[in-house]
Amino acid sequence: MTAKIGSKHVAQHRGKKERAKIRKTNIAREAVKQAEARAKYRNQPKGQAQRQQAASAPAA
């Protein structure tokens, strides 16, 4: 939930330019996350990532 100014939410007071800027930064941030995820799992056989994590995890 966003903070309020009186009875209005802060988001209602943002201008068009500010909303567009926030949207662009969110899209860019998401693109970076997706690129990292793609690079992490690229060209790996199914289930191999889990096996590698399990093998590298210290036994308790």
C-alpha positions in Angstrom: 0.0 0.0 0.0 1.4 3.4 -0.8 1.6 6.2 1.7 -1.1 8.8 1.9 -1.1 12.6 1.7 -4.3 13.6 3.5 -7.0 11.4 1.9 -5.1 10.8 -1.4 -2.4 8.2 -2.2 1.0 9.5 -3.1 0.8 7.7 -6.5 -2.2 9.9 -7.4 0.1 13.0 -7.1 2.7 11.8 -9.5 3.0 13.5 -12.9 3.0 11.8 -16.2 6.7 12.2 -16.7 7.5 10.7 -13.2 5.1 7.7 -13.8 6.8 7.1 -17.2 10.2 7.2 -15.7 9.2 4.8 -12.9 7.7 2.4 -15.5 10.9 2.5 -17.6 13.1 1.8 -14.7 10.9 -1.1 -13.6 11.0 -2.5 -17.1 14.8 -2.1 -17.2 15.2 -3.7 -13.8 13.0 -6.7 -14.9 15.0 -7.1 -18.1 18.2 -7.3 -16.1 16.7 -10.0 -13.8 15.5 -12.0 -16.8 18.9 -11.8 -18.5 20.6 -13.0 -15.4 18.2 -15.9 -15.1 18.6 -16.9 -18.7 22.4 -16.8 -18.4 22.3 -18.9 -15.2 20.3 -21.7 -16.8 21.5 -21.5 -20.4 22.4 -24.8 -22.1 21.9 -26.9 -19.0 20.2 -30.3 -19.1 17.0 -30.5 -17.2 17.5 -30.7 -13.4 21.3 -30.2 -13.5 21.1 -26.9 -11.7 19.5 -28.5 -8.7 22.0 -31.3 -8.7 24.9 -28.8 -8.8 23.4 -26.8 -5.9 22.9 -30.0 -3.9 26.4 -31.1 -4.5 28.0 -27.8 -3.5 25.8 -27.4 -0.4 27.6 -28.4 2.8 26.3 -31.6 4.4 24.5 -31.0 7.7 
